Amino acid sequence: MSAPRWLSPAEQRAWRTHLALHKLLMHRLDRELQEHALSLNDYEILVNLSESPDRRMRMSDLADATIQSRSRLSHQISRMEIKGLVMREGCPDDRRGTYAVLTDEGWATIQRVAPVHVTGVREHFVDRLTDDQLEELVNAYDPIVEHLKKLR
């Protein structure tokens, strides 16, 4: 095994800044959603379902979209079912498949909470950057996202 390529001071500063931003921002957004009895994971699932045809997704596709294991998603969906936000339905064309379906309560919740969440995203992230910085961020992160998607 070859010796690691240690990070330069500039690389280390960039990496640690990225980690701090991610942790602090996710913590802040999660806390804001908890005031509405949702976690950030709950919200992400509600968004994906609300944007899907018939407000439903196969569980396997939802796991991929939210970057969760199928087991973790199943537990998350169980908790959300108890709250009345989602329900499971069998797939008529595949007996082994299951859909996660947004309930009327889940739809009402996403409509009520989305403005709160987008306000937080704007206040804590988007409005802190110029349009040029946002574009630079997309340009910098896109190749990394594409690389990591290929490894899944």
MDTraj code that builds the backbone (N, CA, C; nanometers):
import mdtraj as md
import numpy as np

residues = "MET SER ALA PRO ARG TRP LEU SER PRO ALA GLU GLN ARG ALA TRP ARG THR HIS LEU ALA LEU HIS LYS LEU LEU MET HIS ARG LEU ASP ARG GLU LEU GLN GLU HIS ALA LEU SER LEU ASN ASP TYR GLU ILE LEU VAL ASN LEU SER GLU SER PRO ASP ARG ARG MET ARG MET SER ASP LEU ALA ASP ALA THR ILE GLN SER ARG SER ARG LEU SER HIS GLN ILE SER ARG MET GLU ILE LYS GLY LEU VAL MET ARG GLU GLY CYS PRO ASP ASP ARG ARG GLY THR TYR ALA VAL LEU THR ASP GLU GLY TRP ALA THR ILE GLN ARG VAL ALA PRO VAL HIS VAL THR GLY VAL ARG GLU HIS PHE VAL ASP ARG LEU THR ASP ASP GLN LEU GLU GLU LEU VAL ASN ALA TYR ASP PRO ILE VAL GLU HIS LEU LYS LYS LEU ARG".split()
xyz = np.array([
    [0.0846, -0.1181, 0.0000],
    [0.0000, 0.0000, 0.0000],
    [0.0886, 0.1236, 0.0000],
    [0.0544, 0.2180, -0.0860],
    [0.1360, 0.3392, -0.0940],
    [0.0991, 0.4357, 0.0186],
    [0.1896, 0.5257, 0.0450],
    [0.1685, 0.6255, 0.1502],
    [0.0530, 0.7175, 0.1100],
    [-0.0275, 0.7611, 0.2056],
    [-0.1389, 0.8517, 0.1719],
    [-0.0872, 0.9866, 0.1248],
    [-0.1650, 1.0492, 0.0390],
    [-0.1353, 1.1867, -0.0018],
    [-0.2035, 1.2778, 0.0997],
    [-0.1298, 1.3231, 0.1981],
    [-0.1866, 1.4066, 0.3033],
    [-0.2387, 1.5361, 0.2451],
    [-0.3377, 1.5913, 0.3109],
    [-0.3968, 1.7162, 0.2642],
    [-0.3042, 1.8331, 0.2957],
    [-0.2965, 1.9230, 0.1995],
    [-0.2221, 2.0470, 0.2227],
    [-0.3023, 2.1326, 0.3202],
    [-0.2405, 2.2346, 0.3768],
    [-0.3178, 2.3224, 0.4662],
    [-0.4431, 2.3814, 0.3985],
    [-0.4322, 2.4204, 0.2730],
    [-0.5476, 2.4763, 0.2010],
    [-0.6549, 2.3692, 0.1788],
    [-0.6122, 2.2478, 0.1423],
    [-0.7076, 2.1384, 0.1222],
    [-0.7762, 2.1012, 0.2534],
    [-0.6986, 2.0971, 0.3595],
    [-0.7541, 2.0636, 0.4905],
    [-0.8539, 2.1707, 0.5357],
    [-0.8216, 2.2955, 0.5129],
    [-0.9119, 2.4052, 0.5488],
    [-1.0430, 2.3943, 0.4693],
    [-1.0331, 2.3651, 0.3399],
    [-1.1528, 2.3497, 0.2566],
    [-1.2371, 2.2318, 0.3050],
    [-1.1723, 2.1183, 0.3329],
    [-1.2438, 1.9997, 0.3782],
    [-1.3144, 2.0259, 0.5111],
    [-1.2434, 2.0837, 0.6055],
    [-1.3025, 2.1077, 0.7381],
    [-1.4128, 2.2141, 0.7329],
    [-1.3971, 2.3112, 0.6446],
    [-1.5029, 2.4111, 0.6274],
    [-1.6276, 2.3445, 0.5703],
    [-1.6080, 2.2565, 0.4733],
    [-1.7215, 2.1831, 0.4164],
    [-1.7919, 2.1005, 0.5249],
    [-1.7148, 2.0275, 0.6058],
    [-1.7737, 1.9458, 0.7120],
    [-1.8508, 2.0317, 0.8117],
    [-1.7917, 2.1421, 0.8538],
    [-1.8578, 2.2299, 0.9500],
    [-1.9868, 2.2870, 0.8918],
    [-1.9810, 2.3323, 0.7668],
    [-2.1005, 2.3859, 0.7010],
    [-2.2102, 2.2798, 0.6978],
    [-2.1754, 2.1616, 0.6515],
    [-2.2761, 2.0559, 0.6390],
    [-2.3393, 2.0228, 0.7739],
    [-2.2566, 2.0010, 0.8739],
    [-2.3091, 1.9638, 1.0059],
    [-2.3939, 2.0753, 1.0670],
    [-2.3430, 2.1969, 1.0648],
    [-2.4157, 2.3090, 1.1245],
    [-2.5461, 2.3385, 1.0507],
    [-2.5424, 2.3360, 0.9175],
    [-2.6623, 2.3651, 0.8393],
    [-2.7678, 2.2562, 0.8580],
    [-2.7279, 2.1303, 0.8512],
    [-2.8242, 2.0218, 0.8691],
    [-2.8835, 2.0247, 1.0102],
    [-2.7997, 2.0540, 1.1092],
    [-2.8485, 2.0634, 1.2469],
    [-2.9518, 2.1753, 1.2594],
    [-2.9231, 2.2915, 1.2042],
    [-3.0139, 2.4062, 1.2118],
    [-3.1457, 2.3753, 1.1411],
    [-3.1390, 2.3218, 1.0180],
    [-3.2612, 2.2927, 0.9425],
    [-3.3435, 2.1835, 1.0112],
    [-3.2757, 2.0854, 1.0686],
    [-3.3456, 1.9781, 1.1403],
    [-3.4175, 2.0355, 1.2629],
    [-3.3507, 2.1225, 1.3374],
    [-3.4136, 2.1838, 1.4562],
    [-3.5372, 2.2639, 1.4182],
    [-3.5293, 2.3357, 1.3073],
    [-3.6444, 2.4146, 1.2639],
    [-3.7623, 2.3254, 1.2266],
    [-3.7346, 2.2108, 1.1669],
    [-3.8419, 2.1181, 1.1303],
    [-3.8987, 2.0463, 1.2526],
    [-3.8152, 2.0230, 1.3533],
    [-3.8626, 1.9547, 1.4731],
    [-3.9708, 2.0347, 1.5448],
    [-3.9731, 2.1650, 1.5244],
    [-4.0810, 2.2466, 1.5799],
    [-4.2156, 2.2086, 1.5181],
    [-4.2116, 2.1364, 1.4064],
    [-4.3323, 2.0907, 1.3374],
    [-4.3436, 1.9385, 1.3432],
    [-4.2743, 1.8782, 1.4394],
    [-4.2778, 1.7329, 1.4629],
    [-4.2263, 1.6520, 1.3437],
    [-4.1303, 1.7091, 1.2705],
    [-4.0671, 1.6396, 1.1581],
    [-3.9162, 1.6429, 1.1749],
    [-3.8513, 1.5410, 1.1230],
    [-3.7060, 1.5434, 1.1105],
    [-3.6724, 1.5831, 0.9672],
    [-3.5477, 1.6138, 0.9440],
    [-3.5035, 1.6442, 0.8082],
    [-3.5241, 1.5230, 0.7176],
    [-3.5034, 1.4021, 0.7711],
    [-3.5291, 1.2798, 0.6930],
    [-3.6764, 1.2668, 0.6583],
    [-3.7654, 1.2950, 0.7536],
    [-3.9093, 1.2926, 0.7252],
    [-3.9411, 1.3885, 0.6111],
    [-3.8886, 1.5090, 0.6226],
    [-3.9165, 1.6128, 0.5237],
    [-3.8706, 1.5701, 0.3846],
    [-3.7512, 1.5142, 0.3768],
    [-3.6973, 1.4711, 0.2470],
    [-3.7872, 1.3654, 0.1838],
    [-3.8377, 1.2742, 0.2633],
    [-3.9290, 1.1712, 0.2120],
    [-4.0585, 1.2357, 0.1642],
    [-4.1142, 1.3265, 0.2438],
    [-4.2374, 1.3951, 0.2035],
    [-4.2185, 1.4711, 0.0724],
    [-4.1053, 1.5377, 0.0571],
    [-4.0769, 1.6122, -0.0666],
    [-4.0720, 1.5167, -0.1850],
    [-3.9967, 1.4073, -0.1708],
    [-3.9857, 1.3125, -0.2822],
    [-4.1217, 1.2566, -0.3209],
    [-4.2021, 1.2205, -0.2231],
    [-4.3350, 1.1668, -0.2533],
    [-4.4255, 1.2741, -0.3135],
    [-4.4176, 1.3966, -0.2612],
    [-4.5049, 1.5033, -0.3120],
    [-4.4726, 1.5404, -0.4560],
    [-4.3504, 1.5160, -0.4995],
    [-4.3078, 1.5501, -0.6355],
    [-4.3204, 1.4329, -0.7321],
    [-4.3674, 1.3184, -0.6849],
    [-4.3780, 1.1982, -0.7674],
    [-4.5194, 1.1833, -0.8222],
    [-4.5321, 1.1196, -0.9385],
    [-4.6661, 1.0950, -0.9924],
    [-4.7524, 1.0200, -0.8908],
    [-4.8751, 1.0662, -0.8765],
    [-4.9710, 1.0072, -0.7818],
    [-4.9198, 1.0090, -0.6381],
    [-4.8178, 1.0905, -0.6114],
    [-4.7600, 1.1048, -0.4770],
    [-4.7204, 0.9692, -0.4179],
    [-4.6585, 0.8873, -0.4996],
    [-4.6150, 0.7545, -0.4561],
    [-4.4836, 0.7199, -0.5236],
    [-4.4052, 0.6384, -0.4546],
    [-4.2792, 0.5876, -0.5101],
    [-4.2583, 0.4459, -0.4598],
    [-4.1955, 0.3654, -0.5435],
    [-4.1522, 0.2341, -0.4960],
    [-4.0533, 0.2567, -0.3829],
    [-4.0602, 0.1737, -0.2826],
    [-3.9704, 0.1881, -0.1675],
    [-3.8245, 0.1842, -0.2107],
    [-3.7910, 0.0966, -0.3044],
    [-3.6517, 0.0871, -0.3491],
    [-3.6066, 0.2161, -0.4165],
    [-3.6946, 0.2784, -0.4962],
    [-3.6606, 0.4052, -0.5609],
    [-3.6488, 0.5185, -0.4587],
    [-3.7364, 0.5159, -0.3586],
    [-3.7315, 0.6176, -0.2536],
    [-3.6036, 0.6040, -0.1710],
    [-3.5627, 0.4817, -0.1446],
    [-3.4361, 0.4590, -0.0731],
    [-3.3201, 0.5166, -0.1535],
    [-3.3197, 0.4917, -0.2842],
    [-3.2136, 0.5458, -0.3689],
    [-3.2178, 0.6988, -0.3724],
    [-3.3371, 0.7554, -0.3841],
    [-3.3517, 0.9014, -0.3937],
    [-3.3071, 0.9709, -0.2658],
    [-3.3275, 0.9056, -0.1520],
    [-3.2922, 0.9668, -0.0235],
    [-3.1587, 0.9154, 0.0310],
    [-3.0923, 0.8326, -0.0487],
    [-2.9602, 0.7785, -0.0147],
    [-2.9641, 0.7112, 0.1237],
    [-3.0565, 0.6170, 0.1358],
    [-3.0713, 0.5392, 0.2579],
    [-3.0732, 0.3909, 0.2223],
    [-3.0354, 0.3087, 0.3167],
    [-3.0516, 0.1652, 0.2956],
    [-3.2005, 0.1339, 0.2965],
    [-3.2377, 0.0245, 0.2342],
    [-3.3785, -0.0145, 0.2319],
    [-3.4296, -0.0409, 0.3737],
    [-3.3452, -0.0974, 0.4575],
    [-3.3830, -0.1262, 0.5949],
    [-3.4073, 0.0028, 0.6730],
    [-3.3170, 0.0964, 0.6603],
    [-3.3324, 0.2249, 0.7311],
    [-3.4581, 0.2965, 0.6838],
    [-3.4807, 0.2975, 0.5524],
    [-3.6006, 0.3622, 0.4991],
    [-3.7264, 0.2935, 0.5515],
    [-3.7253, 0.1624, 0.5576],
    [-3.8417, 0.0892, 0.6063],
    [-3.8761, 0.1311, 0.7487],
    [-3.7764, 0.1445, 0.8338],
    [-3.7998, 0.1902, 0.9710],
    [-3.8525, 0.3343, 0.9728],
    [-3.7956, 0.4174, 0.8892],
    [-3.8394, 0.5573, 0.8805],
    [-3.9852, 0.5648, 0.8352],
    [-4.0197, 0.4875, 0.7345],
    [-4.1573, 0.4862, 0.6841],
    [-4.2522, 0.4348, 0.7922],
    [-4.2104, 0.3356, 0.8690],
    [-4.2952, 0.2848, 0.9784],
    [-4.3269, 0.3964, 1.0777],
    [-4.2273, 0.4757, 1.1135],
    [-4.2497, 0.5874, 1.2063],
    [-4.3435, 0.6917, 1.1442],
    [-4.3268, 0.7154, 1.0158],
    [-4.4112, 0.8138, 0.9486],
    [-4.5543, 0.7625, 0.9306],
    [-4.5711, 0.6314, 0.9158],
    [-4.7053, 0.5732, 0.9083],
    [-4.7805, 0.5958, 1.0393],
    [-4.7109, 0.5800, 1.1503],
    [-4.7727, 0.6017, 1.2824],
    [-4.8244, 0.7452, 1.2935],
    [-4.7516, 0.8403, 1.2346],
    [-4.7938, 0.9808, 1.2362],
    [-4.9029, 1.0100, 1.1331],
    [-4.9325, 0.9134, 1.0467],
    [-5.0349, 0.9322, 0.9445],
    [-4.9883, 1.0075, 0.8219],
    [-4.8563, 1.0219, 0.8038],
    [-4.8023, 1.0993, 0.6923],
    [-4.7913, 1.0199, 0.5630],
    [-4.7660, 0.8923, 0.5750],
    [-4.7501, 0.8040, 0.4597],
    [-4.8187, 0.6709, 0.4892],
    [-4.8379, 0.5932, 0.3841],
    [-4.8845, 0.4556, 0.3998],
    [-4.8144, 0.3716, 0.2945],
    [-4.8167, 0.2426, 0.3151],
    [-4.7578, 0.1490, 0.2190],
    [-4.8694, 0.0834, 0.1399],
    [-4.8403, 0.0584, 0.0137],
    [-4.9316, -0.0161, -0.0729],
    [-4.8500, -0.1160, -0.1524],
    [-4.9078, -0.2299, -0.1775],
    [-4.8419, -0.3277, -0.2625],
    [-4.8405, -0.2817, -0.4069],
    [-4.7441, -0.3327, -0.4826],
    [-4.7358, -0.3033, -0.6257],
    [-4.8181, -0.4084, -0.6994],
    [-4.9205, -0.3669, -0.7739],
    [-5.0044, -0.4654, -0.8419],
    [-4.9278, -0.5491, -0.9455],
    [-4.8239, -0.4927, -1.0067],
    [-4.7494, -0.5644, -1.1099],
    [-4.6275, -0.6386, -1.0559],
    [-4.5995, -0.6250, -0.9263],
    [-4.4845, -0.6920, -0.8652],
    [-4.5191, -0.7203, -0.7194],
    [-4.5525, -0.8419, -0.6896],
    [-4.5988, -0.8775, -0.5552],
    [-4.4936, -0.8526, -0.4476],
    [-4.3669, -0.8525, -0.4859],
    [-4.2611, -0.8268, -0.3877],
    [-4.2390, -0.6788, -0.3643],
    [-4.2835, -0.5951, -0.4575],
    [-4.2614, -0.4507, -0.4469],
    [-4.3632, -0.3831, -0.3573],
    [-4.3218, -0.2713, -0.3005],
    [-4.4091, -0.1924, -0.2141],
    [-4.3934, -0.0451, -0.2495],
    [-4.5047, 0.0248, -0.2488],
    [-4.5041, 0.1695, -0.2678],
    [-4.5131, 0.2400, -0.1325],
    [-4.4463, 0.3522, -0.1213],
    [-4.4718, 0.4476, -0.0141],
    [-4.5626, 0.5530, -0.0768],
    [-4.6720, 0.5843, -0.0086],
    [-4.7730, 0.6749, -0.0630],
    [-4.7966, 0.7882, 0.0366],
    [-4.7963, 0.9094, -0.0140],
    [-4.8237, 1.0263, 0.0685],
    [-4.9728, 1.0301, 0.1005],
    [-5.0076, 1.0391, 0.2276],
    [-5.1475, 1.0488, 0.2682],
    [-5.1942, 1.1937, 0.2563],
    [-5.3236, 1.2144, 0.2732],
    [-5.3757, 1.3517, 0.2745],
    [-5.3113, 1.4316, 0.3875],
    [-5.2909, 1.3668, 0.5032],
    [-5.2245, 1.4331, 0.6167],
    [-5.0796, 1.4688, 0.5806],
    [-5.0109, 1.3780, 0.5102],
    [-4.8744, 1.4050, 0.4661],
    [-4.8690, 1.5209, 0.3683],
    [-4.9667, 1.5263, 0.2760],
    [-4.9742, 1.6352, 0.1783],
    [-5.0002, 1.7684, 0.2501],
    [-5.0916, 1.7688, 0.3444],
    [-5.1196, 1.8908, 0.4203],
    [-4.9957, 1.9343, 0.4994],
    [-4.9228, 1.8371, 0.5525],
    [-4.8024, 1.8678, 0.6298],
    [-4.6950, 1.9301, 0.5427],
    [-4.6708, 1.8738, 0.4256],
    [-4.5666, 1.9294, 0.3382],
    [-4.6068, 2.0687, 0.2904],
    [-4.7330, 2.0905, 0.2655],
    [-4.7774, 2.2235, 0.2242],
    [-4.7599, 2.3250, 0.3378],
    [-4.7810, 2.2826, 0.4601],
    [-4.7682, 2.3712, 0.5755],
    [-4.6211, 2.3982, 0.6103],
    [-4.5362, 2.2960, 0.5970],
    [-4.3984, 2.3060, 0.6455],
    [-4.2998, 2.3508, 0.5380],
    [-4.3301, 2.3296, 0.4123],
    [-4.2370, 2.3682, 0.3049],
    [-4.1992, 2.5164, 0.3120],
    [-4.2926, 2.6076, 0.3351],
    [-4.2526, 2.7483, 0.3453],
    [-4.1542, 2.7746, 0.4605],
    [-4.1716, 2.7033, 0.5701],
    [-4.0806, 2.7172, 0.6839],
    [-3.9413, 2.6679, 0.6446],
    [-3.9363, 2.5528, 0.5789],
    [-3.8077, 2.4948, 0.5407],
    [-3.7356, 2.5830, 0.4381],
    [-3.8069, 2.6276, 0.3360],
    [-3.7406, 2.7075, 0.2327],
    [-3.6933, 2.8411, 0.2905],
    [-3.7663, 2.8939, 0.3875],
    [-3.7203, 3.0152, 0.4552],
    [-3.5883, 2.9894, 0.5272],
    [-3.5774, 2.8742, 0.5926],
    [-3.4528, 2.8389, 0.6600],
    [-3.3383, 2.8185, 0.5625],
    [-3.3649, 2.7493, 0.4526],
    [-3.2611, 2.7271, 0.3510],
    [-3.2131, 2.8611, 0.2964],
    [-3.3079, 2.9475, 0.2699],
    [-3.2714, 3.0801, 0.2171],
    [-3.1928, 3.1603, 0.3220],
    [-3.2438, 3.1655, 0.4433],
    [-3.1808, 3.2467, 0.5484],
    [-3.0411, 3.1975, 0.5856],
    [-3.0249, 3.0671, 0.5962],
    [-2.8990, 3.0118, 0.6465],
    [-2.7996, 2.9737, 0.5374],
    [-2.8452, 2.9720, 0.4098],
    [-2.7554, 2.9281, 0.3039],
    [-2.7617, 3.0195, 0.1809],
    [-2.8709, 3.0164, 0.1089],
    [-2.8790, 3.0835, -0.0214],
    [-2.8496, 3.2330, -0.0115],
    [-2.9116, 3.3009, 0.0840],
    [-2.8941, 3.4464, 0.0939],
    [-2.7574, 3.4877, 0.1471],
    [-2.6754, 3.3920, 0.1889],
    [-2.5399, 3.4209, 0.2366],
    [-2.4388, 3.4231, 0.1218],
    [-2.4854, 3.3857, 0.0027],
    [-2.3974, 3.3749, -0.1130],
    [-2.4495, 3.4605, -0.2275],
    [-2.3583, 3.5056, -0.3130],
    [-2.3989, 3.5772, -0.4343],
    [-2.4420, 3.4754, -0.5388],
    [-2.5058, 3.5218, -0.6440],
    [-2.5434, 3.4329, -0.7539],
    [-2.4197, 3.3650, -0.8133],
    [-2.3113, 3.4408, -0.8275],
    [-2.1873, 3.3838, -0.8813],
    [-2.1318, 3.2753, -0.7888],
    [-2.1374, 3.2989, -0.6586],
    [-2.0886, 3.1979, -0.5637],
    [-2.1750, 3.0719, -0.5681],
    [-2.3059, 3.0894, -0.5818],
    [-2.3938, 2.9724, -0.5938],
    [-2.3589, 2.8912, -0.7183],
    [-2.3338, 2.9598, -0.8281],
    [-2.2964, 2.8906, -0.9521],
    [-2.1621, 2.8200, -0.9364],
    [-2.0661, 2.8854, -0.8716],
    [-1.9358, 2.8237, -0.8458],
    [-1.9514, 2.6990, -0.7595],
    [-2.0391, 2.7068, -0.6625],
    [-2.0637, 2.5925, -0.5740],
    [-2.1184, 2.4742, -0.6529],
    [-2.2149, 2.4998, -0.7387],
    [-2.2708, 2.3937, -0.8234],
    [-2.1615, 2.3357, -0.9125],
    [-2.0835, 2.4215, -0.9744],
    [-1.9762, 2.3743, -1.0625],
    [-1.8721, 2.2929, -0.9869],
    [-1.8444, 2.3306, -0.8630],
    [-1.7453, 2.2572, -0.7836],
    [-1.8006, 2.1234, -0.7350],
    [-1.9264, 2.1203, -0.6943],
    [-1.9820, 1.9985, -0.6335],
    [-2.0337, 1.8971, -0.7352],
    [-2.0800, 1.9414, -0.8505],
    [-2.1363, 1.8478, -0.9490],
    [-2.0428, 1.7313, -0.9840],
    [-1.9154, 1.7553, -1.0129],
    [-1.8286, 1.6415, -1.0461],
    [-1.8127, 1.5435, -0.9297],
    [-1.8147, 1.5942, -0.8086],
    [-1.8019, 1.5074, -0.6915],
    [-1.9279, 1.4237, -0.6755],
    [-2.0436, 1.4872, -0.6908],
    [-2.1711, 1.4154, -0.6817],
    [-2.1770, 1.3059, -0.7877],
    [-2.1400, 1.3382, -0.9098],
    [-2.1436, 1.2384, -1.0182],
    [-2.0476, 1.1224, -0.9898],
    [-1.9297, 1.1528, -0.9406],
    [-1.8325, 1.0479, -0.9045],
    [-1.8915, 0.9555, -0.7989],
    [-1.9499, 1.0126, -0.6940],
    [-2.0025, 0.9322, -0.5841],
    [-2.1257, 0.8517, -0.6265],
    [-2.2067, 0.9049, -0.7174],
    [-2.3222, 0.8288, -0.7673],
    [-2.2765, 0.7013, -0.8379],
    [-2.1658, 0.7102, -0.9093],
    [-2.1151, 0.5938, -0.9824],
    [-2.0664, 0.4850, -0.8875],
    [-2.0300, 0.5225, -0.7670],
    [-1.9777, 0.4259, -0.6697],
    [-2.0879, 0.3540, -0.5918],
    [-2.2106, 0.3993, -0.6043],
    [-2.3213, 0.3395, -0.5288],
    [-2.3576, 0.2037, -0.5785],
])
top = md.Topology()
chain = top.add_chain()
for i, resn in enumerate(residues, 1):
    res = top.add_residue(resn, chain, resSeq=i)
    for name in ("N", "CA", "C"):
        top.add_atom(name, md.element.get_by_symbol(name[0]), res)
traj = md.Trajectory(xyz[None], top)
